Amino acid sequence: MPSSGEIRVGIGGWTFEPWRNNFYPQGLPQKRELEYASRHVTAIEINGTFYRTQTPATFAKWRDETPDGFVFAIKALRYITMRRVLAEGGESINSFINSGLAELGDKLGPILWQFAPTKKFDAEDFARFLESIPEKAGGIKLRHALEVRHSSFHTSEFVALAHAHNAAIVYPDTDEYPASADLTADFVYARLMKAQAKIATGYSLKSLKEWTQRAQTWAQGGEPADLPHIDKKKAPAKPRDVFMFFINGAKERAPAGAGEMLKLLGKR
């Protein structure tokens, strides 16, 4: 077993007009933005899959435009996660999973299931929802990350459910809703959402160093002591892959923040 998991650092999407002034080289054709971005970060969380179903050809195109070792996180279709009764979305879940995700091959990273801030925890419904999510797509083992934003999820029952399905509870660095750093899967998924426009890298160097240390602690099998937990019981110590996304906040600073963290990790 490796002594440390892989740490990947990235941004949300690659089509963002302000990045054409401070990230992409002047004159870079928009059709080459993914090619460029994927060579300056090691992962990208795709937003477009949240709004509409993509095609196998589109996933294959994204795969071919990115370098070896690069990974996409896929935001699940909102039509699934915005349902009043999640357990009734089985057909939509299967359609989404089988829409061509497997075309990404080894570039397919976690699937992010993002729930509305108004969505409350219903143990029975959520359990049935998790049971309906396939474990594989085209023979590829899937990883699932759960971004829940209502305080009713802060219960040991939810943590136990996530753990039973090897689903990661997303850690959001935000003041907008409660955060939990409970380890429930063989990987960690964090979304850094406090970027400030007045700071060139969004986060101060001090904060970036702190988040880099937390990422390394997770990767090496530990748990950062300064983050909140729902369940006080520690997770088993084992190497975990870590996905860190600079997203939201002053989004125009996201590529610089991700690049600085990769530099701190010795990956730039």
C-alpha positions as CSV (number, residue, x, y, z in Angstrom):
1,M,0.0,0.0,0.0
2,P,1.4,3.5,-0.9
3,S,2.3,5.7,2.1
4,S,0.4,8.6,0.7
5,G,-2.6,9.2,-1.6
6,E,-2.5,11.4,-4.6
7,I,-3.4,15.1,-4.1
8,R,-5.1,16.8,-7.0
9,V,-5.8,20.5,-7.1
10,G,-8.1,22.3,-9.5
11,I,-10.8,24.7,-10.4
12,G,-14.5,24.7,-11.4
13,G,-15.0,24.6,-15.2
14,W,-12.8,26.2,-17.7
15,T,-15.1,28.6,-19.5
16,F,-15.1,31.9,-17.5
17,E,-14.7,35.2,-19.3
18,P,-12.6,37.0,-16.5
19,W,-10.0,34.2,-16.9
20,R,-9.3,35.5,-20.3
21,N,-7.7,38.6,-18.7
22,N,-5.7,37.0,-15.9
23,F,-5.2,33.3,-16.7
24,Y,-5.4,32.4,-20.3
25,P,-2.8,33.9,-22.7
26,Q,-4.1,36.8,-24.7
27,G,-5.5,35.6,-28.0
28,L,-5.9,31.9,-26.9
29,P,-8.8,30.5,-28.9
30,Q,-11.7,29.6,-26.6
31,K,-11.7,26.1,-28.1
32,R,-8.2,25.6,-26.6
33,E,-9.1,26.7,-23.1
34,L,-9.6,23.2,-21.7
35,E,-6.3,22.1,-23.2
36,Y,-4.5,25.1,-21.5
37,A,-6.3,24.8,-18.1
38,S,-5.7,21.1,-17.8
39,R,-1.9,21.7,-18.1
40,H,-1.9,24.2,-15.3
41,V,-4.1,22.4,-12.7
42,T,-4.4,18.6,-12.1
43,A,-8.2,18.4,-11.9
44,I,-11.3,20.3,-13.0
45,E,-14.8,20.0,-11.6
46,I,-17.2,20.1,-14.5
47,N,-20.2,22.4,-14.0
48,G,-22.0,21.8,-17.3
49,T,-23.1,18.3,-16.3
50,F,-25.1,19.8,-13.5
51,Y,-27.4,21.7,-16.0
52,R,-27.8,19.2,-18.9
53,T,-26.9,15.7,-20.0
54,Q,-23.8,15.5,-22.1
55,T,-23.0,13.0,-24.9
56,P,-20.4,10.2,-25.1
57,A,-18.7,12.2,-27.9
58,T,-18.4,15.2,-25.6
59,F,-16.8,13.2,-22.8
60,A,-14.4,11.6,-25.3
61,K,-13.4,15.1,-26.6
62,W,-12.7,16.3,-23.1
63,R,-10.6,13.2,-22.5
64,D,-8.5,13.7,-25.6
65,E,-7.9,17.4,-24.9
66,T,-6.3,16.7,-21.5
67,P,-2.9,15.2,-20.5
68,D,-2.2,11.9,-18.9
69,G,-2.8,11.9,-15.2
70,F,-5.4,14.6,-15.4
71,V,-8.8,14.0,-13.7
72,F,-12.3,15.4,-14.0
73,A,-14.8,15.6,-11.2
74,I,-18.4,15.4,-12.6
75,K,-21.2,17.4,-11.0
76,A,-24.3,15.2,-11.1
77,L,-27.4,16.4,-12.9
78,R,-29.5,18.8,-10.8
79,Y,-32.7,17.1,-12.0
80,I,-31.6,14.3,-9.7
81,T,-30.4,16.1,-6.7
82,M,-33.2,18.7,-6.6
83,R,-36.0,16.1,-6.4
84,R,-38.3,16.3,-3.4
85,V,-38.0,12.5,-3.1
86,L,-34.5,11.4,-4.0
87,A,-35.3,7.7,-4.0
88,E,-37.6,8.3,-7.0
89,G,-34.7,9.3,-9.3
90,G,-33.4,5.8,-10.1
91,E,-34.2,6.1,-13.8
92,S,-32.6,9.5,-14.1
93,I,-29.5,8.4,-12.1
94,N,-29.0,5.5,-14.5
95,S,-29.4,7.7,-17.6
96,F,-26.9,10.2,-16.1
97,I,-24.3,7.5,-15.3
98,N,-24.7,5.9,-18.7
99,S,-24.6,9.2,-20.6
100,G,-20.9,8.6,-21.5
101,L,-19.0,9.1,-18.3
102,A,-17.0,6.0,-19.0
103,E,-15.5,7.6,-22.1
104,L,-13.3,9.5,-19.7
105,G,-11.5,6.3,-18.7
106,D,-8.9,6.8,-16.0
107,K,-9.6,10.5,-16.2
108,L,-13.0,10.0,-14.5
109,G,-12.7,11.3,-11.0
110,P,-15.4,11.6,-8.3
111,I,-19.1,12.4,-9.0
112,L,-20.3,15.3,-7.0
113,W,-23.9,15.1,-5.8
114,Q,-24.7,18.6,-4.7
115,F,-27.9,19.2,-2.8
116,A,-29.8,22.5,-2.2
117,P,-29.4,24.4,1.1
118,T,-33.1,23.7,1.7
119,K,-32.8,19.9,1.3
120,K,-33.3,18.3,4.8
121,F,-32.0,14.9,5.8
122,D,-34.5,12.1,5.5
123,A,-32.7,9.0,6.6
124,E,-34.9,6.5,4.8
125,D,-35.1,8.5,1.5
126,F,-31.3,9.2,1.5
127,A,-30.5,5.5,2.2
128,R,-32.6,4.5,-0.8
129,F,-31.0,7.2,-2.9
130,L,-27.5,5.9,-2.1
131,E,-28.5,2.3,-2.8
132,S,-29.7,3.4,-6.2
133,I,-26.4,4.8,-7.3
134,P,-24.4,2.4,-9.4
135,E,-20.9,1.3,-8.2
136,K,-19.5,1.2,-11.7
137,A,-19.9,2.8,-15.2
138,G,-18.6,0.8,-18.2
139,G,-16.5,-1.3,-15.8
140,I,-15.0,1.7,-14.1
141,K,-15.3,1.9,-10.3
142,L,-17.1,5.1,-9.4
143,R,-16.4,7.5,-6.5
144,H,-19.2,9.5,-5.0
145,A,-19.0,12.8,-3.1
146,L,-22.0,14.3,-1.2
147,E,-22.3,18.0,-0.8
148,V,-25.1,18.5,1.8
149,R,-25.8,22.0,3.0
150,H,-28.6,21.8,5.6
151,S,-27.8,21.4,9.3
152,S,-30.2,18.4,9.6
153,F,-27.5,16.3,7.9
154,H,-25.2,16.9,10.9
155,T,-26.1,13.6,12.5
156,S,-24.2,10.4,13.1
157,E,-26.8,8.6,11.1
158,F,-25.9,10.5,8.0
159,V,-22.2,9.9,8.6
160,A,-22.8,6.2,9.0
161,L,-24.8,6.1,5.8
162,A,-22.1,7.8,3.8
163,H,-19.5,5.5,5.3
164,A,-21.5,2.4,4.4
165,H,-21.6,3.4,0.8
166,N,-17.9,4.7,0.7
167,A,-19.3,8.1,-0.2
168,A,-17.2,11.1,0.8
169,I,-18.8,14.0,2.7
170,V,-17.6,17.1,0.9
171,Y,-15.8,19.6,3.1
172,P,-16.7,23.2,2.1
173,D,-14.6,26.0,3.3
174,T,-17.4,28.5,3.6
175,D,-19.4,30.4,6.2
176,E,-22.7,30.0,4.3
177,Y,-23.6,26.5,5.7
178,P,-22.3,24.0,8.2
179,A,-19.1,22.0,7.4
180,S,-18.0,18.6,8.3
181,A,-14.6,16.9,7.9
182,D,-15.8,13.4,8.7
183,L,-13.9,10.8,6.7
184,T,-16.3,8.3,5.2
185,A,-14.6,7.1,2.0
186,D,-11.3,6.2,0.6
187,F,-10.8,9.7,-0.7
188,V,-11.4,13.3,0.4
189,Y,-13.2,16.1,-1.5
190,A,-12.8,19.7,-0.4
191,R,-14.2,22.9,-2.0
192,L,-12.4,26.1,-1.1
193,M,-14.9,28.8,-1.4
194,K,-13.5,31.9,0.4
195,A,-11.4,33.4,-2.3
196,Q,-11.0,37.2,-2.0
197,A,-10.7,39.5,-5.0
198,K,-8.2,41.7,-3.2
199,I,-5.7,38.8,-2.9
200,A,-4.0,37.7,-6.1
201,T,-4.2,34.1,-5.3
202,G,-7.7,34.4,-3.6
203,Y,-6.4,32.9,-0.4
204,S,-3.5,34.4,1.5
205,L,-0.2,32.5,1.5
206,K,-0.7,31.6,5.1
207,S,-4.1,30.1,4.4
208,L,-2.8,28.2,1.4
209,K,0.0,26.7,3.4
210,E,-2.6,25.6,6.0
211,W,-4.8,24.0,3.4
212,T,-1.7,22.4,1.8
213,Q,-0.9,20.9,5.2
214,R,-4.4,19.6,5.7
215,A,-4.3,18.0,2.2
216,Q,-1.1,16.3,3.0
217,T,-2.5,15.1,6.4
218,W,-5.5,13.6,4.6
219,A,-3.3,12.0,1.9
220,Q,-1.1,10.3,4.5
221,G,-4.1,8.9,6.4
222,G,-4.6,11.4,9.2
223,E,-7.2,13.9,10.0
224,P,-6.6,17.7,10.4
225,A,-7.1,18.6,14.1
226,D,-8.5,22.0,13.4
227,L,-11.6,21.1,11.3
228,P,-15.1,20.3,12.7
229,H,-16.6,16.8,12.8
230,I,-20.0,15.4,13.3
231,D,-18.9,12.0,14.7
232,K,-16.1,12.3,17.2
233,K,-14.8,8.8,16.4
234,K,-11.7,8.9,14.3
235,A,-11.7,7.2,10.9
236,P,-9.2,4.4,10.2
237,A,-5.7,5.7,9.3
238,K,-5.0,4.9,5.7
239,P,-3.7,6.8,2.6
240,R,-6.5,8.7,0.8
241,D,-6.6,10.5,-2.5
242,V,-7.5,14.1,-2.1
243,F,-9.3,16.5,-4.4
244,M,-9.1,20.2,-3.7
245,F,-11.1,22.7,-5.8
246,F,-10.8,26.4,-5.7
247,I,-14.4,27.3,-6.5
248,N,-16.9,30.1,-5.8
249,G,-15.9,33.3,-3.9
250,A,-13.8,35.5,-6.1
251,K,-13.7,32.9,-8.9
252,E,-11.4,35.0,-11.1
253,R,-8.7,34.2,-8.5
254,A,-9.2,30.4,-8.6
255,P,-6.5,29.4,-11.1
256,A,-3.9,31.5,-9.3
257,G,-4.9,29.9,-6.0
258,A,-4.8,26.4,-7.4
259,G,-1.4,27.1,-9.1
260,E,0.1,28.4,-5.8
261,M,-1.1,25.3,-3.9
262,L,0.4,23.0,-6.6
263,K,3.7,24.9,-6.2
264,L,3.6,24.4,-2.4
265,L,3.0,20.7,-3.0
266,G,6.0,20.6,-5.4
267,K,3.8,19.8,-8.4
268,R,4.5,22.9,-10.4
